[in-house]
Amino acid sequence: MKILVAKFTLEANEHVPMKCDMNNVALSLGKDAIAHMQLGDLFDDPDIELIPVLCADAACSGVMTKPCFTYLEDTILNKIKENLKDLDGIYLHLHGASFVEEIGSGEHHLLREIRKIVGPYLPIAVACDPHGNLTKEYVENCSIIRSYREAPHTDIPETINFVCKQLINMIRNGKSIKPTYTKLSMILGGEQSVSADEPIYSFNNYLNEIEKDERIMSISWHVGYLRHDCPEAGCGIVCVPSDMKYYDYAKEMCEKAANEIFSRRHEFHYTGYTLPPDKAIEEAISFDDKPVFITDSGDNVTSGAMGANTFVLHQFLNIENLQKRVLIAAINDPKTCQELYKQEIGSKLHIELGMGIDKLTTKANIDVTIKYKGQQEGTFMYGEHGNYGPLVTVEVEGKPIDIVITDNNHSFVEKHQIDACGVDWDDYDIIIVKQGYIHPEEKAKGKLCIMSLTDGATPQDTRLIDFKLIMRPMYPIDNI
């Protein structure tokens, strides 16, 4: 049994000026790619031979350039052509929220091109992020497509294992399967669909019960992605029959699940504790325990923002007699990061921190001391390992504020990533991170976690986004 495997992930936010090119992609090829795909030991069976192509992790960025995507897609397609006579199946780990110049969805284009090569029946299995967009054509180009249940995505390895196991079973049992799909008139941000909150918590349990039915191979909820305007944006349900004789039943269950979640649309809400920016700062400063985590939700790098906004930094710089120790992790400013990285630890300098692109990235004129220089670390939850770019930690003169400065928009969502900044998070009263919902390790550590409803490329109020291309009516943009 020969199975081709590849991974391509990108959350593309069209509201940032940066483009996603090869420099923004963590790329590994051939056997080296397997280490980054979280496949576990499922394919260790001696009768299974893997044909690894690539792992292209572009994380969260801007719209991908066409040449970049074309290179990645051609690498996959060419490998399929080389091995077509021997292939028994294909496994793809995709995000679902990519967007490519002149093309649109990269995932949808890739599946369309693969089907042109392999025809309609070769088993293709896709594990994906729930924050990705679907269409009927895309879903039906897969034999199974299944999203992670959890948000934050703590169940990625389990989802991959589930999908790959179903792929192996389809191949061994000689089955051709086509999923069913129902699109909802509803569009949500990730911060309104956290799996520990209602209605998602009970809805996931509802889906788990449906999957116990032997007629159903898989059923999954796809929140969608709203950081680029496109016709496919919106929520959806995918239900996969265990056999095509159960297709009509799977379609019925798909529609039933869609009706169930749509009937609860008014229950969706921001996760955790949310406040306007000024109130968030006041609350954090007045809180008696530590640490307090503040997420700068308008500059959420896990949803494609640049992580370059200095707005929250200016909030703290403007506080007279600030008594709380503050860490900001991080501010993306490539020029300043590169200049500071050349200096010695302990150097005292005057810097203009900020890209100065707009009012949210206004430069901060500050005197600083370099405390530490190091390398960013990957997010283990997402299977990331290795070096993710330089960082410099500086201390602001005359203020109890430390700032981590980077040359990219990678996230700091796990303790080891804060440790890599050369600091101890126990030393701080307030820690600002560029996220929307707070991730698990920081949520567990924080005595108080506040989502600050800041402006930026990732606004939390869906109604403020100027959509032109989406299906209408669409809740909550329209009153339905």
N, C-alpha and C positions, 0 to 999 in steps of 0.2 A: 504494500500500500504506500503510494507516494503522495504526500501532501505538501503543497507550496504554502509558505507562510510569509506574511509581510505586515508591517505596522506603519500607519501614516496618521498623525494626529496634529490638528491645528484648530484653535479657536480664533477665528478671524474677526476682529473688530474694525468695521469700516470707519469708525468715528475718531480714529487716531491718524496722525500724518505719516507714521512710519509704514513701510512696506515690509512684508516678510520675504526674505531672499535666502539663499543657501547659507549665508552667514548666521541666520537665525535658526537654523535647523541642526539639531543634534543627530547626526547621521552615522549609522553603522551598516555595513554591508556583509552579506553572506553569513557565515557562521558567527561572526561577531555580533550580528543583530539579535541572535537568540537570547543572549544575556539580558537584553533590555525588553523582552516581550512577556515576561511573567508567565511562561508556559508550564512551569512546574515539571512534574515527571510523567505527565499524561501520555506523551509521545515516546516514552522510553521502551515501549513494546518492541521486541526485535523484528516484528513484521511491518513496522512503520518506518518509513524513510522520509525525513523532512528535507524540503528544498527551501532553505531560508533565502529571502531576497534582500530585504532591507528593514531597518527600523528608522523612520524619519519622524522625529519628535520635534515639531515646531512650537509646541506648548501654546501659549496665548500671545497673539501678535496682531499685526495689521493684515490687510488683504495680501495674499501671496502673489508674487509676480508670476506671470505666465511661464517664462523660461524655467524658473525654479520648479514649478509643478510639473511641467512637461518632462523635465529630467527625471523626477521621481516616478511619474506615471510610466514613462517609457522603460525605465529600469524594471518595473514590475511586469509590464506587458511583454517585454522582450524575453524575460525569464519564463513566462508562461508559454510563449511560442516555442522556445528551445526545448521545453519539457512536455509539450502538449500530448504527445503520443503515450506518455507514461503516467500522466497525472490522473489521480483518483479523486482529488478534492483540493479546495483552496480555503485557507483560513486567513482572514484579515482582521486586524485590530484597527478600527477607524474611530475618529471622534464623531463626526457628523456636522461640525460647525465650521468647516473650512470655507473659504471663499477665494476665488482665483480671478485675476484680471481676465476679462473677455470670455470667461468660461462660466463663472458662478460656482456652484458646489463642486469641489474637487472629488469628494467621495462619490457623488452621483455620476459624474463624468467617468471616473475610474471603473465603476461597476458596469456602466453601459459599454465601455470599450472592452472590458473582459468578456462580457457576454457575446460580443461580436466575434471573439476569438474561439471561445469554448462552446458556444451554443447554449441552448436553454436548459440543459439537464444536468451538467456537471455540478456536484454539490459545492456550494459556496457558503461558508459560515462567517458571520460578522459579529464580533463583540464590540460594543460601542458605548459612548458616554450618553446619558439620558438628555444632556443639553445639546442635542444635535437635531437637525431638521430632516424630515422624511418626505417622500412622495410615494405614490402607489408604484410607479415604475421602479424606483430605487429599492423599495421593499421586495417587490416581486423578482428583482434581479438576484436576490439572496435566496438561499434555501432555508436559512435561519438567520435572523438578526435579533439580538438580545441586548438590552442596555443594562448597566449596573442598576441595582435597586437603590443603593444608598447614596445620599448626598449630604455631607461630603462622601467621596467615593471610597469607602473603606472596604468594599467587596469586589474590587477589580479582579484579584486572583481567582476568587470563587466564580465570578461571571465568565472569565476566560475558560476555566476548567469545565463549566457547564456547557458552554458553546462548543468547545472542542470535543467533548465527550459525545455530544449529539451528532457532530460531523462524522466522527469515527463510526458511530452506530448506523448512520445513513449509508455510509460507504459499504460497511460489512453486510448490511441487510438489503442493499441494492434498491434504495428508495429515492424517488425524486419528489421533493416537497416544495410547495409554494405557500408562503405566509399570507395572512390576511391583514388588512390595514384599514383603520378608521381615523380620519382627521377630525379634530375638534375645532370648534369656533372659539378658541381660547389661546391666549399667548401669555406666557409667564416668564419672569426672571428666576434665576437659580435661587435667589435669596427669599423667594416666596414658595419654594418647593423643597424645603429641607426634610429629609426622610424621618427625622425624629419628631417632627411637628405634624399636627393634624392639618388637612385631611390625608396627607401622604402616608403617615404611619399606618393607619387602618386600611388605606387603599392598597398598600403593599401587601399587607396580610391577606386582603381579599384576592389579590393576584396569586399569592402563594397557594391559596386554597384551590383556585382554578387549575393551577399546574399539577395538582395531585390527581386530576382526572386523566386516566390513561389515554384519552382521545386527544389530549393537548400536550404537545412537546414543550411549548414555551409561550408565555404571555408577558409583555413588558410595556411599561409606560415611558413615553418619550416626551419630555418637557418641551424640547425645542430650544432654539437659540435666537435671540432678538437683537444682537449687536450688529447685524447687517440686514438691510431691507431686501427681502426676496419673497417670491410667491410661496415658497415651501415653508416659510416660518409658521410656527404654531405647534400646538401639542398634538400628540397622536398615540394610538394604541396599536401594537402588533401582536397578533395571535397566530401561532404556528401549529398546525395539526400534526399529530404523530404519524398520520397516514392520510393520503389524499382522499380516502373514503370518508374522512371526518372533516373535510374542508368546509362544508356548509355549517357544521356545528362550530368549528373554530371561528368562522365569520360571525355567527350569532353571538358567541361569547365575546368576541372583539367589540361588537357594537354594544353589547350589554355593559361591558367594562367602561366604554367611552361614555355611555349615558350616566353611569354611576358617578364617575369623577366630574362630569360636567354639571350634574345636579348639585354638586358640592362646591361649585366655583366661588361662591361668596365666602367660603371659609378660608380661602388662601390669604396669607398675611405675611408681613416681614417676619423673618425668624429672629428670635432673641429680643434684645432691648435696643430700640432705635430712638435716636434723638437728632434734632437739627444740630448743625456743627457747633454753634456757640453753647448750646445746652450740654452737648456731649463733653466739651472741655470743662465746663463748670462742674458737672457731675463727677468727672474723673478726679478733678483737683480736690473736691470736698470729701471724696470717699476716704474712709479711715484705714482701710486695709490695702494690701498690694499683692500682686500687680493688678492694675486695671489695663485691659486690652481695648484699644480703640481701633476699629477697622475703618479705613478711609474708603468708603464704599463707592464713591464716584470715580476713584482711581484704582479700581480692582484689577490687579494684574492677572488674576486667575480667570478673568473674563475678557482679556485682551487689551486692557488699558496699558498705558506706557509706564505707569509708576513714577512719573516725572513731576507730578503736582507738588508744589511747595506750599499750598494753601494752609495745611495743618501746621507745618513748620512755622509759618508766619503767625498763626494763632498763638503758638507758645512763645515765640520771640517777643510778641507784643505784651506779654504778661509781666507786669512789674513785680519784683520780689518773688519770683517763682521759687517755691520751696520743695516741690516734688521733682525727683529725678526722672528724666524722660529719655526714652530711646525711640528713635524713628528708624524703622527697618522696612524699606529703604527708600532712597530717592535716586532715581535713574538720571544721571547726568554724565554721559560718556566723556565729554571734554574735561570736566573737573576731576572725574575719577582717574583718567589717564595721567593728568598732571600731578595729582597727589600721589599716585602710585610710584612715581619716580623719586619722591622725597623720602627722607629717613623718618622712622618712627620717632616721635618726640619733636619733630619740626613744627614751628609755629608759623602760620601763614594767614594772609587775608584772601578769602575766596569770594567769588560771586556764584553761589550755588543755585542752579536752576537753568533750564533750557531757554527760558524767555520766549516761548512760542506764543503764549497768550496770558491772560490774567491769572490763570490757575498755576502756571509754571513761572511766575514772576521771580526774578533773581533775588536771592537773599544775600546781602553784603555782610559777611560775618568773619570774625577772627577765630581761627580754630587751631587746635593741636592734634596732630596725627597720633592716634592711640594704637592703631593696629592696621596691618595690611594682610589680606589673605585671598582665598578663593571661595566663591559661592558653592554650595552643595546642592545636589538634586533633591527632589521630594520623593522620599522612599515610597510613600503611598501610591505614587504614579509609576513606580518602577524606574525612577531616575537615579543614576549613580554617576559619580565622577565630578569633573570640574565644570562649573557653569558660569565662569567668568570672574573677573577681579572684583574685589571690594576694598574699600578703605573706611575705617571707622574713625570719626573725628569727634573731639570734644569742643563745644562752643565756649569761647572765652566769656566769662562773666555770667554764664547761664548753666544750670544743671541739665544740659541737653547734650546727648550723644546722637550722632547721625551716621548711619551706614550709607555710603555713596557707592553706586554701582554703575556699570556701563550698559546695562540691559534691564529688562523688566521681569526678571525671574522673581519668584515668590519666596517669602520667608514664613512658612507655615508650620514647621516642625522645630523642635528644640535644637537638634543638631545644626540646623541652619542658623539659628541665633548664636550657638556656640562658635560656629565658624567665623563670626564677626569679632572674635576675641573678647567677648563680654559674657557676663553671667546675668541671666534674666532676673535672678533674685536681687540684684543690686538696684532695680528700677521700680519706681512707683507706677509709672505709666509707660506702656509700650504701644506704639502706633505701627500697624501693619497695613499693607495695601491689599485688602481683601474685601469681600462682601460679607457673607456669613463667616463666622470664625471657625477655623479648622480644629479637629479634635484635640490635639495635644495642647494647643493654646487655650481652648475652651476649658479643658480640665485644670490647667494651671491658673487661669484668671480667677480672681476673687469677684471681679465684675468685668463683663464684656459688653461693650457698647458699639453698635453699628452707627457711625456718624453719617448722616444723609447728605454727604458732600456733593458738589457738582463735579462734572467730568464726563469722561467717555463712557462710563457705566452707570448712568442714573438709575435709581431704584424704582422710580415711578414710571411704569410702562406707558402711562397716558401722555407723558412728556415727549416721547420719541416720535419723530415725524415720519411715520410709515406712509409709503405711497403704493407699494406693490403687494402687500399682504391681502389675503382673503378677507372680505368683509361680509356681514358684521363679524367682529372679533371682540370677545370679552377680554380685558376690562375697558378697551378703547371705546367700544360701543356698549350701550346700556341694554344688554340682553341677559 
